[in-house]
Amino acid sequence: MNIALVEEVYFAQKERDEAVMSRLQLAIEDRDEAIARAKHMEMSLKVTGKFPGVRETRDTSTALSACVAVSASAAAQRHPA
């Protein structure tokens, strides 16, 4: 097999892996922020006895859903069918 072709494939795969890892790192950061917001909401509920606002609840739910979707996508890329 042509060495130049092998090198090209190797570097393309390396770039793809770096991009996947970058997206995964962003998803992890988003997940951590969403968890922190959820904990804050829980503490607020315990302290005040009032539920958090609709916007705060929606934002946290949206962030957690996005994290699940990105994690699933990353897992699918690691283990294609």
Contacts in CASP RR format, 6 or more apart in sequence:
PFRMAT RR
TARGET T0000
AUTHOR 0000-0000-0000
METHOD contacts of the structure
MODEL  1
MNIALVEEVYFAQKERDEAVMSRLQLAIEDRDEAIARAKHMEMSLKVTGK
FPGVRETRDTSTALSACVAVSASAAAQRHPA
20 74 0 8 1.000
20 77 0 8 1.000
23 70 0 8 1.000
23 74 0 8 1.000
24 70 0 8 1.000
24 71 0 8 1.000
24 74 0 8 1.000
26 70 0 8 1.000
27 66 0 8 1.000
27 67 0 8 1.000
27 70 0 8 1.000
27 71 0 8 1.000
27 74 0 8 1.000
28 67 0 8 1.000
30 63 0 8 1.000
30 66 0 8 1.000
30 67 0 8 1.000
30 70 0 8 1.000
31 63 0 8 1.000
31 64 0 8 1.000
31 67 0 8 1.000
31 71 0 8 1.000
33 63 0 8 1.000
34 60 0 8 1.000
34 63 0 8 1.000
34 64 0 8 1.000
34 67 0 8 1.000
35 64 0 8 1.000
37 56 0 8 1.000
37 59 0 8 1.000
37 60 0 8 1.000
37 63 0 8 1.000
38 60 0 8 1.000
38 64 0 8 1.000
41 52 0 8 1.000
41 56 0 8 1.000
41 57 0 8 1.000
41 60 0 8 1.000
44 50 0 8 1.000
44 52 0 8 1.000
45 51 0 8 1.000
45 52 0 8 1.000
51 57 0 8 1.000
END
